Amino acid sequence: MDDSTSDYQLNPGEVDYEFGSNEVPEVYYIRHDWFLTWCILQPLSVVDDQLVPKVGMTFTTLEDAGKFYRNYAKAAGFSTRVRSTNRKGNEIKNQLITCSREGKWKSKISPTEKTNSTADLNCHARIYIHTLKDVGAWIISKVVLDHSHPCCPSKAKMLKQHRELSMSIRRTIENNEEAGIRPSKTYQSFVAAAGGHCELSFIEKDVRNYITREVRNVSEQEDAKEFRKYLLRMKEKNQNFFFELKLEEDQSIKLAFWADARSRAAFEYFGDVISFDTTYNTNRYNLVCGSFVGVNHHGQSTLLGCSLMKNEEIESFKWLFQCWLRCMGGNAPKGFFTDQCASMKRALEACMLTTIHRWCIWHIMKKIPSKLNGYKGHADIEQEMSQVVWNSHSKDSFDRNWNGFMLNFGLADNKWLSGNVFLKSAAEV
């Protein structure tokens, strides 16, 4: 697929001029690839004066100057390009940025079918920027604002330079691509949600290009690099953001942990008892996703950290729990809930010596159907067992109710139910 897209160029033969009263602005009827739109020509005077480039303006970097001119171009209704850059060695000395319609526009129609095969636009709108050695800044030394063609501020967002995909749009594209949804269907869903093509700041080709460039060509190693860059950006935004990353020899993710400032602050208030869950797996690289969760004063779950793990070995859990302790200032919780994972249990015993470890009752109760399906009347057994577990409010009442339950249903020989570990977890949690 050809990734290149070109800005729509006005062909003088395709423009119909319509004039009304003095109170009505000039209107141009422009034919586009997939829709017809009214383009209202607005004079440059409507652009906020703070956005208009002026001779003598200075900028810290060349990138800042280019970004300023692009923002002005979007407000005025055109797009830009770098016409020339002069260097001395590896250092840039000056740069000329022009309107994208500078030069001559060549018609795609062959000369045999159209006598006027070219149309002189030769737009002279431009800015000239050069460096100031003494102060280490960049200054605009020449500005031309007049264009030789109509500008369309209301539709400038559809020019290639100004089209963009927001973070939420990109995430939706990635999810749809992973689910096997065609790009055309993805784009149509955006159109429907926005209320029409004109309400979007991108076209279908942008969706396809993003899939080709960013989604399908990203390797596991590249994902790890981008993930690290993302974590670093989060750290730059807030110094209380915490993360640690461990990579394999091939630079893919082996272990990762991160927690934002809110999670670290929440631990100070709600960090007495923690639950750690590794129920979920990512579906692309088969990484185990773990979450540290506490309970706030409203009885709501509050996230206290997240992790990615390539395996669930003892050493991996040790690395993770040590990271979490460093993140939380070395303060271990009083209680720690996990599923019935032996590796996790041994890692906790090594890292949090004073913490009471218990198996999560939810994980235990989740196994009831598979453990009791072989019994006649298993539905009644499950119901009675749930009553005993959830409605026993002390160790003594649990022991009494549990022994009665085991005796009534003749379950004394069931190793899973009579196991000391299960009784200890259910009774003391």
Helices and strands as residue ranges (DSSP letters): G 12-14, E 16-18, E 27-31, E 36-40, G 44-46, G 49-51, E 58-59, H 62-76, E 80-88, E 91-99, E 104-106, E 118-120, E 126-132, E 137-144, G 153-158, G 160-162, H 167-178, H 183-194, G 197-199, H 204-210, I 211-215, H 220-237, E 242-247, E 253-259, H 261-270, E 273-281, E 288-295, E 301-309, H 314-327, E 335-338, H 342-351, E 356-359, H 361-366, H 368-372, H 378-391, H 395-408, H 415-418, H 420-428
